[in-house]
Amino acid sequence: MADPELDVLIGMMRAGDLDFAAAPVVTRAAFDALTAGFPVASDLMFSPINLGGVAGQKITSPDVAEGAALLYWHGGAYIVGGAQSYRGLAGELGRATGVASYAIDYRLAPEHPFPAAVDDGVTAYRALLDQGLMPSRIVIAGDSAGGGLAIATLVAARDAGLPSPAAAFVISPWADLTCSSPSMMSKAAVDPSLTQKGLLVAAAHYLAGAAAASPLASPVHADLSRLPPLLIHVGSAEILLDDAVHLAAAAGAAGVSVRLEIWPGMIHDWHAFAFMLAAGKRAIKEAGAFLADHI
């Protein structure tokens, strides 16, 4: 079925100048220009946070539950983006879940290469626990690179002996930094956002010589046992399709309760465009219901 809203969005993406193969300073400027105009609901409230030294934003909507939290990792191929760029998405996902969102500004490459982002993720999660939040009242989420980072953080937190949060949700996760899956090529013509070349360049900035298949860089290669229930959303029109499929398979093989949804025709990170895309609104609502069911 034709989707005029999606067609408009795809046209906008193809007309843009966001290129992850460019120098990071150039990519950051293009990304900031793209996201600066994203509208944010007037009833969302924002306040700065510091979680163990990791900065970010707490985002609340009316009638959220007390003593519960959604910890959010933003996308941007590990080299661009921040809590500010993704505050609308994080806030609406928190609203759909019924809790406050904590969007963190993990350190970016190339200035802070792997595993700095993973370390920041664990630090932020530990800080929420230290504030007295019960792990059964914490859920986590992330998109794109932030989706892979959310899973890597779960693995690192588990290995550090921290209790598991209640559930996790990831959107279009970049979970295999080798960028070698078949969908990198088979979906290249229909993906208006990402390219294999751009992701390989971004991965090189992030890895700084570390192995791309390192489990905490590419969690499809990690031991995913004892992770919380997991929901994965991915579009059929994105080169990261196989990352999501392989992540779901690895989680399921490790005994994790996992639900993979492949949304027909959707492009990378379509939830971030919920302000103009009905499918984005619907996806956020469904993900929020999944997370709310676990807290």
Summary of the structure (lengths in Angstrom):
residues: 295
radius of gyration: 17.2
end to end distance: 35.6
largest distance: 48.8
contacts: 1102
relative contact order: 0.15
helix: 41%
strand: 16%
